Amino acid sequence: MSEYTVQRFRGGYAVVWTDGEGKRRRYRLTAADRLGAEAEASQRWRGGDSAPWTVERIMLAYIADRVEAGIASSQRQRDAWKAMKPFWSDIEPSIIDEDIARRYAGTRPVSPATLRTELGQLAAALNWAERKDIISKSPKIWRPQAPERRERHLTRDEFARFLAACRAPHVALYTILGVTTAARPSAILELTWDRVDLDAGMANLNPVGRIQTAKRRPRVPLNAVAIEALTKAYAARQSVWVIEHGANRVQSVKKGFQAASERCGFKVTPYMLRHTAAVWMAESGVPMSEIAQFMGHDDDRTTSKHYARFSPTYLRRAAGVLTW
């Protein structure tokens, strides 16, 4: 008889066993399918507590801890680890230095932004291991320099042309909300009707029970255009989701955006609408502090870094004194 079993647990899998005192124990696995869960359970069982804390063992424990805590970004950690595993799996943290990180970069034909994300996940896992006293000290992880981000924004005429090219009602509604709430794509796609108050003209972008992270989801006021679109959608609703198609929640609008982009003749992405909203606010002279609150930034430093230059008053006072 096996010393352990792999069982379904909270939408995933867990390894279950009975310890020396006859108590039933359970450890949640990170694998998303039965085959992967069996392999992960076998590896953990063979290793036991005496196995060395390699990068792989730390990453698996770190991801499992985040899954157990219900942290939404744990799926991104799992996806990143799939790509990182062949290089990092057997490496011990104590030997990690800049040279190893650079060698890893040389094996990955991806953008600097992707490399920064993957190495950032590694650094986060090792920092977690240090806090848990799994390792004595987390090594400093080298990462390539962050590329300068230049997101294109739409003019009001371009936005109108793109909206007219959105044939699917749920894509058109998403487009309107994207520019009138300045919300991130995930926040709009996860919005439910119980968090939309049409009478008060407010929308709470943060779901009940979700812990606010660095990517904050604020309560935002709805303007007349958004209220009109939402009122029509509410009358025709078939589910609890604001963005729905056939009574089902919409997971992505990328295909709809691609089709509308082809019709209007220029490319538009879901995230571009958030950037567009911020630029329009800045161009209209809205203070950076207000734009920051509207977008869910912790303070206006990030906002000013990206959008201050679009303000009509940007550096005007400084330029004004340069005379004789």
ZICOR-V321348 format. One line per field, one symbol per residue. phi: phi as a letter, one per 20 degrees, with the letter a starting at -180 (. if undefined). A space follows every 10 residues. Layout:
phi: ???
This chain:
phi: .ffbcdcfbl nccbecbdff enefdbcfee fecfffffff fffffffmfe ffefgfffff ffffffffem ffffffffff fgfeggeege fegfdfbfff ffffgfedfc fgffffffff ffffffffff femfcfbeff efcfffffec efdeffffff ffffeeefgf fffgffffee dlefgffffe fdffdddffe mccefeffnf efdfefdeec fdefffffff fffffdfcbe efecbmmdfe ebdfffffff fffenbecdg ffffffffff fffenfggff fgffenffbe ffffgecgfe ffeglfffff eebb
